[in-house]
Amino acid sequence: MQNHPITTDILRGAIELEATAQGVLPHRLPVWVRQQCSDPQLAMVEAQPAGVRFVFRSEATVIELDAVCTRRVYVGAPARPDGLYDLIVDGQLVAQQSVSGGKLMTIDMAAGSMKMDTGPAGTVRFDGLPNYEKRIEIWLPYNEATEILALRTDAPIEAIADDGRKVWLHHGSSISHGTDAASPSTTWPAMAAAQGKVDLINLGFGGSALLDPFVARVIRDTRADLISIKLGINLVNLDVMRLRAFGPAVHGFIDTIREGHPSTPLHIISPILCPIHEDTPGPSLPDMAALSSGKLSFYAAGNPAERAAGKLTLNVIRTELEKIVKLRAVDDAHLFYLDGRELYGEADAQELPLPDNLHPDAATHRRMGERYAGLVLR
């Protein structure tokens, strides 16, 4: 078995690699952002490697990956499944595994507390692969911070410098991050990227698509051939902004991106359907009665009457985003609006309701990915 250094020429989708005492920790936001924002939610989700994957060519029949994962457990809620490592060979998903050991983050939503227990590293091993040269991708779990300690194969590997694929950079909420998708290569952005044959950078951050200026600067400074921004649900369910601030913040976000990407196609995507927040403001709160019976669910704690005071709902946001894009598109021929309900709307909600009232299930991720690829990436 041959050891290989963990470098950006074989690890795609990360904005930065942090050298640790044992190995490498992929980040989806650079260190200067992490220094500017002390929010523990953002710190947790940006270190979860949604969309981050190894990509190389090799005749290897055996691949081993040593890693230390960080899992989450919510007190009173059903245990979430362990994160998966997806092995894709020449475009086909051929194997999935989880890693043992690692760290365990226990979150008590009722008490607002968190504790961390540490454990040993684990190893993912894929064997029995065909012994001809092939394109190999290993997608890291979207829902577990993953410190990579070693990559080994039984044959040399070759980085793929340029495979002719355009780079698609996407920013969004936990839905874009991948929450409740079946695996890292089947989140809706990953599914869309595979069908559209583009190279994904996923800047979907659970609970953190909040028009933060530093995210716009990261997007501005990152190479991309296509950019999409999916806005709305976090602004409502965290109740962080009013209509007066929302419009200028969207304009400023787009202005910053355009400083680095003046003519890159930029798609502004409004929220998918979320019945509890269509016309009811946030915040979203966990349903403690449901939690006591072992079910994780959320409800809208705002009052529809508060819209008159400028509180945001999903319908308010859709109207404002469409208006902003229409206004700017007069002078920006590469700016487009997509109503998120084209990815998941009323008919879909009847067939595939959101299990916890906020997040789509695995089947919905697939449907959204297929639809986005058909609407934008083909």
N, C-alpha and C positions, 0 to 999 in steps of 0.2 A: 504493500500500500504506500502511496506517495502523498506526502503532505503538501498543501498548497496555501500560499498566503491569501488572506482575505482582503481583496482590494476592489476598487470601484470598477476595474475592467471586467470583473466577473460577477459583481453584485450590483444589480440594477434597481432603481426605484427609490434608493435612499438619497437624501440630500447631503448627509454627512456621516462619516464613520468615526466613532469615538474609540480610541485605543484604551482598553481597560487593563487591569493587572493580569487578566487571564486571556483576553482575546479582543474582540471587536463588538461594539454595540451600535447597530444601525439607528440613525435618527432621521426623522422626516422633517425636522426643522433644525437650522444651524445653531451653534452655541450662542451666538449673539442674541438670538431670539429667546433662547432658554434663560439667558441672563436678564432680559427685559421683562419677562413675564413669570411671576412666581405661582401662577395658578396650578394647583396640584392635578386638576383634571387634564389640563393641556399637557403637563409634564408626563402624565401617564400615557395618554393616547398617542402623542407624537413619537414615543419610543416603541409603540406597537407597530411592527413593520408591515402594515397593510400595503400590498402591492410590491413589496421588496422580494426579490428572487435572484437566485444564482442563475446565470445563463452562460453556457459554454458548450464547446464541441468536444467529444471524446469517444474513444472506443471502450471506455470503462464498462465492466460488467458488475462492479461493486462500488458503491458510494457510501461513505460514512460521514456524518456530521455530528460533532459534539457541541452541545449548547446548554445554556442555563436559561430556562424560561421563567417568566413571572406570570402566574395565573391569578384570577380574581374569584373570590367567593363572596356572595351577598348573604348576610345573616338572615335566616328565615326563608330564603328563596331556594328553589331547586338548584342543585349544582349544575353549572354550565359544563358542556362537554370540553374535553381537553382540545387545545389548538392542534391543527393538523399541518403537516408538511406535505405539500402536493408535489409529486414527481411527474413531470411532463416530458415525454420523449417524442420528438418530431411532431409536436403539436397535440399529442394525445395524453390524457391523464391515465397513467398506468399503475400508480401506487400512492398510498397515503399512510402516514405514520404519525404518532405523537411521541414526544420525548418525555422521559420519566424525570422525577426529582424536581429540582428548581426551587423557586421562591413562591410563597403563597401569600397573597394580599387579601385579608379579610375585611370587608367593608360592612359596617352597620349603618344602614340608611336612617334608621330610627334615632340612633344616638349621634349620628354625624361623626363617627370615629372610624379609624382604620389601623390595622396592625399588620406587620410583615414578619413571616417566618421564613427562614432560609433552609435550603436543601442542596443536595449535590447536583452536579451536572449529569446530563443523560446523553445517550447516543441514538441517533436515527440511522438505520442501516437499510439501504436498498441493494438487493443483489439479484442475480439471475437476469441481468439486462443483456440485450443482444450485443454481440461483440463486433459490430461494425461502427463506423463513425456516425454519430447522431447528434442532433441538437438536444441538449439537456437543460431543463429548467427545474429548479427546486424553489417553490413558493413558500415563504416563511409564514407562520400563523399570523393572521391579521389581528388577533385578540390577545396576544401574549408578547410582552417585551422579550426579546430574544438576543441574548449575548452569545455570539458565535465563538467557540474556542478553537475549533479545528475543522478542516475539510480534507478528506482523504479519498483517493480513488485508486483502483488497481491498474490504471493506465494514465498517460499524460492527458492534460486538458489544454484546450486552446480557447482563449477569449475570442468572442465574436465582435470585432471592432465596429463593423458597419454592415448591418443586414438589410439596409435600404428602407427600414421602417421609420415612419414619421413618429415623433415624440408627442404624445397627448398628455398634458398636465391637467389634472382635475382636482378641484377643491370643493369640499362639501362637509356634511355633518356625519353623524354615526351611520346613517344609511349608506353614504358613500364609503365610509370607513370599512363597512362590511358587516355590521351587527346583525347576527342571526342568519348570515349566509352559511351554506353547508361547509365551505372550506375556502382557503385563501384565493384559489384560482377561480372560484365561482361567486365572488362578490359581483355586484352588477357592473362596476367599472372594469373588473378583470374579464368578465364575460364579453363585454362590449369591445374591449381592446383585442381580445383573441379573435373575435369575429371580424373586426375591422382591420386586423393585422397592423396594429400600431403598438408603439412601445410606451407603456403606461408609467406615469409618475402619479401616485395617488396621494394627494394631500387632503383626504377626508379625515376629519378629526372628530371623534365622538364628543358631542356636547360642546363643540368649540368652533363652529363655523359662525363667527360673530363679527365679521367685517374688521378684524384686527388689522391695523395698518402694517404691522410687521409681516403678516402673511402675504399681503399685496407686494411688499418689497421682495420677499423670497420668490414669488412668482415672476416678478419683473426681472430678477437676476438669474433665472433658471432657463436654460435652453428649452424651447418648445416650438413645435410646428402647429399645434392646436391647443387651445386653452378653453376650459369650461369651468364655470363658477356656479354652484348650486346653493342658493340662498333661501333662508326663511325659517325653517322649523326651529333652529336653535335660538334665533332672535325672539321667537314667540314663546317657546317652552321654558326659556330662562328669564323671560320678561326683562330684557336688559336695555330696551330702546323704545322710544316713541316715534311716531311718524315724522315729527319735525326733524329729528336727527337722522332718521333712516335714509331719506333721499340724498342729502349731502354726503352721507357716509358711503353710499353706493357709488355716487359720482367720484368721490375721492379714491375709492378702491380701484375703479376702472382707470382713472387718471394715472395712478401709480403704475398699474400693469402696462398701460400704453407707453410709459416712458421707456420701457425696455422692449416692448413688443408693439410697435406702432401699427403694424399691418397684419399681425398674426390673427387668424380667425379666432374670435372670442365669443363663446356662447354663454349667455346668462340664462340659467335654468331656475324657474320658480319651483316652489315646493310640490312634491307629489301630494295626492289626496291624503289628508289625515283628519277623519271626521270630528275628532274631539276639539280640533283647533281651527276648523274652517272659518267659523264666525265667533269663536270664543277665545279671548286672549289667554295668555299664560299667567302664572307659571304652570308647568306640568309638575304634578306631585305623585309620588308612589302611593298606590292604593294599599294602605296598611292592612285593611280587612282582607284583601286578596292575598297579601303577603303572609298573613297569619295562617292562611290555608295552603301555603306553599306555591302561590302563583305570583309572578312578577307582572304588575300592570300599572298603568298611569292614567290620571284623569286631569282635565283642564280645570284649574282652580280660579280662573279669572271670571269676569262677568261681562257678557256681551254688551251691556250698556256702557262699559268703559271705553269702547271704541270711540265714543264722542270726545273723550279726553286724549285721544291720540294713541291709545294702546293698539298694538299690532295683532292682527290675525292673519291667517294664511291668505284669505281672499284679499285683504287690504294689501298685503305684500305683493301678490300677483299683479294687482292693478297698478301699483306703483312701479314695479320692475318693468312691466310692459311699456308704461309711459316713458320711463327713463331711456329704455333701449330705443324706442321709436324716435325720441327727441335726438339722441346722440347719433343714431344711424344715418341721419341726414348728411352728416359730415364724416361718418365712419362706415364705409361700405363693408367692413369685415366684422361688424358687431351684429349679433343675432340674439333673438329671444326664443326660448323654448318653454312652453307651459308644461310644468312637471306632471300635470295630469295626463299628458300624452304618454308618459311612462307608466303611470299607475293612477287610474281614475275611478269614477263611480262604479262602472261595471266590474272592474278588477276587485274593488273593495267588497262587492257582493260575493264574488267567487273566492277571493283570497283575502279575508279580513286581516288587519294588522293584529297579530296575536296579543301584543301587550299595549295596543292602542297607539303605538308610536313607530315601531320598527317592522319592516316587511320580513316575511319568512324566506326560506331558501328558494321556494318555487317562484316567489315574486322577484327575488334578485335575478334569477335567470330571465324572467320575462322582461324586466326593466333593461337588462343588458342587451338582449336581442333587439328590443325596440330602439334603444339609443344607437346601437350599431346601424340599424336600418335607416334611422332618421338623419344621422350626422356623419357616421364614419364610413359610409359606402358611397 
